[in-house]
Amino acid sequence: MDEEKYLNYNSIMKKLFILIMLISLSLCSAVNADEMTKSQQAMAYYNDNNIEQAIKILESIPENDKNAQDWLLMGNLLQDKNKNAEAVFMFKRAILVDKNYYKPYYNLANIYLEEDRPLMAIDNYKNVIRLKRDFAYAYYNIGCAYLKLGDYKKAKKYFAKAVELKNTEPDFQYNLAFCYKKLNKLKLASRHLEFYNKLLETN
């Protein structure tokens, strides 16, 4: 009987300890929410997919106080709402604030590629590479832009670099194989197509 009481007491104490911990954590969260900057709050809302609230907070930051990341986030939010022209404006503002921040160049280039403006996309992806030489997706997307232009030789060069940096990405392998096929280098095309198929099997 005493052992039963002891076990029951232990169970109650564990539950009480957990309750105290939960209350402490929620109090800390409340304090942290007050200490968060508007930029951090906007990012938190964005991560929770609360687009309207994120926009509202970003709009409350005076224009001269917005940092490059604020402008970038504003662009992302507008792009999510299919307002590409306004998103482009925000990405350009981010670049004005910080010319060495690669993300707005990348997002800008993605819009240009999507809108079938490959030359403008290439210019911006090249800025990304200048700032972040190991960013495989920038090389890959330049390759895609050259594909749109029908320049398989240049596309192949950039797909090959993307594969060199990240050879586990199936799309990189497939597009490189496609370029080799177009350039009549069938052995190389076959090799990358095999690798592409293996990657699909493992995913």
C-alpha positions as CSV (number, residue, x, y, z in Angstrom):
1,M,0.0,0.0,0.0
2,D,2.8,2.4,0.9
3,E,4.6,1.6,-2.4
4,E,1.3,2.5,-4.2
5,K,1.1,5.8,-2.4
6,Y,4.8,6.5,-3.2
7,L,4.2,5.8,-6.9
8,N,1.1,7.9,-7.0
9,Y,3.0,10.8,-5.2
10,N,5.8,10.5,-7.8
11,S,3.3,10.6,-10.6
12,I,1.7,13.8,-9.2
13,M,5.1,15.4,-8.7
14,K,6.1,14.7,-12.3
15,K,2.9,16.2,-13.6
16,L,3.3,19.2,-11.4
17,F,6.9,19.6,-12.6
18,I,5.8,19.4,-16.3
19,L,3.0,22.0,-15.6
20,I,5.5,24.4,-14.0
21,M,7.9,23.9,-17.0
22,L,5.1,24.6,-19.5
23,I,4.0,27.8,-17.6
24,S,7.6,29.0,-17.5
25,L,8.1,28.3,-21.2
26,S,4.9,30.2,-22.1
27,L,5.9,33.1,-19.9
28,C,9.3,33.2,-21.7
29,S,7.6,33.1,-25.1
30,A,5.4,36.0,-24.1
31,V,8.5,38.0,-23.0
32,N,10.4,37.0,-26.2
33,A,7.4,38.1,-28.3
34,D,7.6,41.6,-26.7
35,E,11.4,41.7,-27.3
36,M,11.1,40.7,-30.9
37,T,11.8,43.4,-33.5
38,K,9.1,44.1,-36.0
39,S,11.2,42.4,-38.6
40,Q,11.4,39.2,-36.5
41,Q,7.7,39.3,-35.9
42,A,6.9,39.7,-39.6
43,M,9.2,36.7,-40.3
44,A,7.5,34.6,-37.6
45,Y,4.1,35.4,-39.2
46,Y,5.5,34.6,-42.6
47,N,6.8,31.2,-41.4
48,D,3.3,30.6,-39.9
49,N,1.8,31.4,-43.4
50,N,0.0,34.4,-41.9
51,I,0.7,36.6,-45.0
52,E,-1.7,39.5,-44.1
53,Q,-0.3,40.0,-40.6
54,A,3.3,39.8,-41.9
55,I,2.5,42.5,-44.5
56,K,0.8,44.7,-41.9
57,I,3.8,44.6,-39.6
58,L,6.3,45.3,-42.4
59,E,4.2,48.2,-43.6
60,S,4.3,49.7,-40.1
61,I,8.2,49.9,-40.3
62,P,9.2,53.4,-41.5
63,E,10.7,53.1,-45.0
64,N,14.1,54.4,-44.0
65,D,14.3,51.8,-41.2
66,K,13.6,48.8,-43.4
67,N,16.6,46.6,-43.9
68,A,17.3,44.5,-47.0
69,Q,15.7,41.5,-45.4
70,D,12.5,43.5,-44.8
71,W,12.3,44.5,-48.4
72,L,13.0,40.9,-49.5
73,L,10.3,39.5,-47.2
74,M,7.9,42.1,-48.5
75,G,8.7,40.9,-52.1
76,N,8.2,37.3,-51.1
77,L,4.8,38.1,-49.6
78,L,3.7,40.0,-52.7
79,Q,5.0,37.2,-54.9
80,D,2.9,34.7,-52.9
81,K,-0.1,36.9,-53.7
82,N,0.8,36.8,-57.4
83,K,1.8,40.4,-57.5
84,N,5.0,40.0,-59.4
85,A,5.4,43.6,-60.5
86,E,5.2,44.8,-56.9
87,A,7.5,42.0,-55.8
88,V,10.1,43.1,-58.4
89,F,10.0,46.6,-56.9
90,M,10.6,45.2,-53.4
91,F,13.5,43.0,-54.5
92,K,15.1,46.0,-56.2
93,R,14.7,48.0,-53.0
94,A,16.4,45.2,-51.1
95,I,19.4,45.4,-53.5
96,L,19.6,49.2,-53.1
97,V,19.9,48.7,-49.3
98,D,22.5,46.0,-49.6
99,K,24.1,45.2,-53.0
100,N,25.9,42.2,-51.4
101,Y,22.8,40.4,-50.4
102,Y,22.4,37.6,-52.9
103,K,18.8,36.5,-52.1
104,P,16.9,39.5,-53.8
105,Y,19.0,39.0,-57.0
106,Y,17.9,35.3,-57.0
107,N,14.3,36.0,-56.4
108,L,14.3,38.7,-59.0
109,A,15.9,36.4,-61.5
110,N,13.3,33.7,-60.8
111,I,10.5,36.1,-61.6
112,Y,12.2,37.1,-64.9
113,L,12.8,33.4,-65.8
114,E,9.1,32.6,-65.0
115,E,8.0,35.6,-67.2
116,D,10.1,34.4,-70.1
117,R,12.8,37.2,-69.9
118,P,15.8,34.9,-69.8
119,L,18.5,37.6,-70.5
120,M,17.4,39.6,-67.5
121,A,17.2,36.4,-65.4
122,I,20.8,35.5,-66.5
123,D,22.1,38.9,-65.4
124,N,20.6,38.5,-62.0
125,Y,21.7,34.9,-61.5
126,K,25.2,35.9,-62.4
127,N,25.1,38.5,-59.6
128,V,24.0,35.7,-57.2
129,I,27.1,33.6,-58.3
130,R,29.3,36.6,-57.9
131,L,28.2,36.8,-54.3
132,K,27.7,33.1,-53.5
133,R,29.9,31.0,-55.7
134,D,28.7,27.6,-54.4
135,F,25.0,28.2,-54.9
136,A,24.1,25.3,-57.2
137,Y,20.6,26.4,-58.0
138,A,21.8,29.7,-59.5
139,Y,24.0,27.8,-62.0
140,Y,21.1,25.4,-62.7
141,N,18.7,28.3,-63.4
142,I,21.2,30.0,-65.7
143,G,21.2,26.7,-67.6
144,C,17.4,26.8,-67.8
145,A,17.6,30.4,-69.1
146,Y,20.0,29.4,-71.8
147,L,17.7,26.4,-72.7
148,K,15.0,29.0,-73.3
149,L,17.4,30.8,-75.6
150,G,18.2,27.6,-77.4
151,D,21.9,27.8,-76.5
152,Y,22.6,24.2,-75.5
153,K,26.4,24.7,-75.2
154,K,26.1,27.4,-72.6
155,A,23.2,25.6,-70.9
156,K,25.4,22.5,-70.6
157,K,28.2,24.5,-69.0
158,Y,26.0,25.8,-66.2
159,F,24.2,22.5,-65.7
160,A,27.6,20.8,-65.4
161,K,28.6,23.3,-62.7
162,A,25.3,22.7,-60.9
163,V,25.9,18.9,-61.0
164,E,29.5,19.5,-59.8
165,L,28.2,21.4,-56.7
166,K,25.2,19.1,-56.0
167,N,25.1,15.9,-57.9
168,T,22.2,14.4,-56.0
169,E,19.6,16.7,-57.6
170,P,17.7,14.7,-60.3
171,D,16.7,17.8,-62.4
172,F,20.3,18.8,-62.7
173,Q,21.2,15.4,-64.1
174,Y,18.3,15.3,-66.4
175,N,18.8,18.7,-68.0
176,L,22.5,18.0,-68.3
177,A,21.7,14.8,-70.1
178,F,19.2,16.7,-72.4
179,C,21.9,19.2,-73.4
180,Y,24.5,16.4,-74.1
181,K,21.8,14.8,-76.3
182,K,21.2,18.0,-78.2
183,L,24.9,18.5,-78.6
184,N,25.1,14.9,-80.0
185,K,27.3,13.6,-77.1
186,L,25.2,10.5,-76.6
187,K,27.5,8.6,-74.2
188,L,27.6,11.5,-71.8
189,A,23.8,12.0,-72.2
190,S,23.3,8.3,-71.4
191,R,25.6,8.4,-68.3
192,H,23.7,11.4,-66.8
193,L,20.3,9.9,-67.7
194,E,21.3,6.7,-65.9
195,F,22.3,8.7,-62.8
196,Y,19.0,10.6,-63.0
197,N,17.1,7.3,-63.0
198,K,19.1,6.0,-60.0
199,L,18.3,9.2,-58.1
200,L,14.6,8.8,-58.8
201,E,14.7,5.2,-57.5
202,T,16.4,6.2,-54.3
203,N,14.0,9.2,-53.6
